Amino acid sequence: MRVDTKKPEAVKKTATAPITETQQEFNWQQCWYPVTFVQDLPTDRPYSFSLYDEPLVLFRNQDGKLACLTNRCPHRAAKLSDGQIIDGKIECLYHGWQFGQDGQCLHIPQLPEDAKIPAKACVQSFTVVERQGIVWVWMGKPEAADLEGIPTVADLENPTVASSDYMIDLPYDQSYFIENALDPSHLFISHEGTLSSRKYAQPLEMEVLESSTLGIRGRYRKTRQK
């Protein structure tokens, strides 16, 4: 949401356009998600995490390229993150099945030499990208992944700019942050001494300019100047 504190002006009403398919429902999986900082990834073992209750695992292949797979072996559902990385492949600790960066099973110790690895013996893979020191994962269809959709900060490409990274793991989802961003009235109290002061707390006039399942654009103004 973009918030504009200028005085609201009259908005011309136009005919309602037909709702397109993309406006009917926002697909939260068709997004890039920051997972962790590159510097925090272990170099000698897999890294486990979850997105939308989907257990995932990160590891590097022999070329150092990151891979992201479902953290579940298709054989007996053991966590792949509890295994180890051997020659750029992630190995399940239960029966030693090994998987490559695309999720394909490359080795089954118990399989006879003349037998082929079953096609179903694979793990779902996800698109993963390193950008400005952050690991990003695309949860949707790989062909829909758009690298331009990854948010970046231009100053981080400037070697003369100093920066520091930190991550806080909070026990709630993004809906709380969305609600917080849509609530300018809390600034006067919660951020007193930094962004504002409680002496400015007052009723606010709100106006929604655009609203759809893709986002909201609105503005507000104070009802008194002092």
ABEGO torsion letter per residue (X at the ends): XBBBABBBBBBBBBBBBBBBAAAABBBAABBBBBABBAAABBAABBBBBBBGGBBBBBBBBAAGBBBBBBBBBAAAGBBAAABBBBGGBBBBAAAGBBBBAAGBBABBAABBAABBBBAABBBBBBBBBBBGGBBBBBABBAAABBAAABBBBAAAABAABBBBBBBBBBABBAAAAAAAAABAAAAAAAABGAABBAAABBBBBBBBABBBAAEBBBBBBBABAX
